[in-house]
């Protein structure tokens, strides 16, 4: 994965693993996973060869949030 994409994923998603039963630390079973995700419209990270809209996103900047 490209470096700028890794930063983007870190900024938009937080994964929290929680064991919801007793405080038995010897347990190896995952009890719950909570995903917190930020919703938002963002300009593309990269474009593909021959993209007809390639120049459109430059006015916003690459990977920036739109209004």
N, C-alpha and C positions, 0 to 999 in steps of 0.2 A: 504494500500500500504506500502511496506517495506521502511524503512528510507533511505537506499542507493538508491532506485529507485526514491524517491522524489527528492533527490539532483541531480540525473542525469537528470530528466525532467526539473528542474529549470535551469540547465546549458545549455540545448540544445534548448529550446523553449522560445520565448518571445511573449506574447500576448499583443497587443495594441488595445484598443478600442478608436475610434475617432468619434466625432460628427462633420460631415462635412457641416452642414448647418449654420444657424445663431447662435448667442451666447445666445439662449434662454435656460437658465439653468433649467427652470421648465419642460422641455421636458423629457419624460421617454422613448423615442424611440431611440434604437441603430441604428445609420446610417451606420457604417462601422466597420469591424474587420479586422485587418492586422496581419498575422502570419509570424514571422521571424523564420526560422528553420535552424539549422546548419546541413549540410549533412556530414556524415563521417562513416567510418567502425569502429565498436567498438566491442570488445570482449564481450561475454554474461555476463549479471548480475548474472545469476544463471543457473544451468543445471537441467535436469529432471532425475529421477531415471532410470538407465540403458542407459544413453546417451553414444553412442559408441565413441563420439568425446570429452568426458569430459576432458581428460588429454591434449588435443591439445592446448587449450586456456591458460593453466597455464604458458606457456612460455612468453605470452604477459602480463599476469596479468589480473585479473578480472576487467571488465568495462573500460579498457584502449583503446585508439585509436590505430589501427594498421597502418602500413605504406603502 
